[in-house]
Amino acid sequence: ILMQSIIQHGCSIRQFIEEYWQKEYTQKLADLVTFEICKVRFREDPEFAMYLTDKIVDKKTGELVPFRLNYPQRKLLALMEDLRHKGEPIFIVILKARQWGGSTLSQMYIKWMQDFRHPNGWNAIILAHIKAASKKIKAMYRMAVENQAGWTLGNMGTKLELSPFENSTDDFIVTNGMESLRTSTLSIAAFENYDNVRGSNFHCAHYSEVAYWKKTPEHDPEAVISSISGGILHQPDNIEIFESTGRGASGFFYDKCQSAMND
């Protein structure tokens, strides 16, 4: 309705505030109007939302830039969105080459889901072959949060932070530095030590570099996945992403890729 009114009057946001709302123009009011215009599109257009809200490090310049999808990322996003629009869970296996950003898009898509579709109770986990890899993906998520304008989440003038949840070293939540702004959390774990996430309730799982998950007497990839995947219901907007560079023609991830191609 607000967008229709602005279009009807054929004016800028500033003019709308000053001439039709009869209020003094402030950045806070401008952000409020912008949020009301954008929030519906944020919810339904992840490429638009990620470009406007998320920043990543440019691999060539080292500078923070808006997250603009490249061609292979757009192809992956199209697959994710096709499943979402069909009302199916987003279960995907990615056999990736390096440097095209499959892991980046996977995590930013989960962030988009938590930001704009399920801010409450839609918990996510990053599970990589080693803890350092999980932390690296989490750092990308944190950077996006800390450089995201508060108005995009309806919190005008707020500085967003990714803070420990309940003083945990492995669970995180978006806050304004003092109080949480949503209840959907992000957890990190490693294949070699995942006991801390047993029994947790997740709607989104990002399994990274799965080809490097070595089966041992103490750790079986299928058992680890089952402990998490078993709690992720077959329902719309739930996400499970298995991604890895290849590592030979055998093993758990190889079988996962073969199964995905045969489905």
C-alpha positions, 0 to 999 in steps of 0.5 A: 500500500505504501509503495502504491501511494508513492507511485501514485504521487510520483515522488521521491521518498523525501517528498513523500515524507515531507509533502504527504506525511507532513513530517520533517525528513529524517534518515530514520523515517527514510529507512522506515519507508524503505523497509516497508517498500522492500520487506515483501520483496526481501521475503520472496526474492533472495537474490535482491535481498542478498545483494542489498543486505549482505556484503562479502570480501571480493577475492580480487581486491580484498574489499567488502562488496555487495553480494552479487551472484555470478553465473554458477551461483544463479544456476544454484539459486534457481534450483533452490528456488524451484524446490522452495516454490514447489513447497518441497524441502531444499535438499541439495548435493553440490560437487563443486569446483573451487572459487565459484562461491557454492559454499558462500551462496549456500550459507547466505541462502540460509541467512536469507531464510533466517532473516526474512522468512523464519527469524524465529526458531529456524535454527541452522548448523554448519558442519565441516570436516574440521572446526576451523572450516566451520569457523571460516564459514561462520566468519563469513556469516558474521561479517555479513551480519555486522555490515548489514544495515539495521533497517533491513530487519526493521530495526532502524539505526541499529548496529547488528552483531552476531553474539554468543547464544547463552554464553556458548562458544558454538551457538550464535544469535543476531543481536543489537549488542544487548538483546536478541533481534530474533530467536533463530540461531547458528551453530558450528561443529566439526565432523570429528567432534559433533557430540555438542549438537546431538539432539539439537533442533535444526531446520537448516544444515550446511555440510561442508567438504563432505568428501573429506569426512573420513570413516573411522571406528569412532566416526561414521559419516552416515551416523553423523549425518543421521544424528542431525538430518533425522531431526530435519523434517521433510517440510517446506523451507527446511534446508540440507546442503551437502557440498564438497570438492571431489576426492576420488570415486569412492566414499560417502560423498561420492555415493551421495553424488551418485544418488543425487544424479540418479534421483 
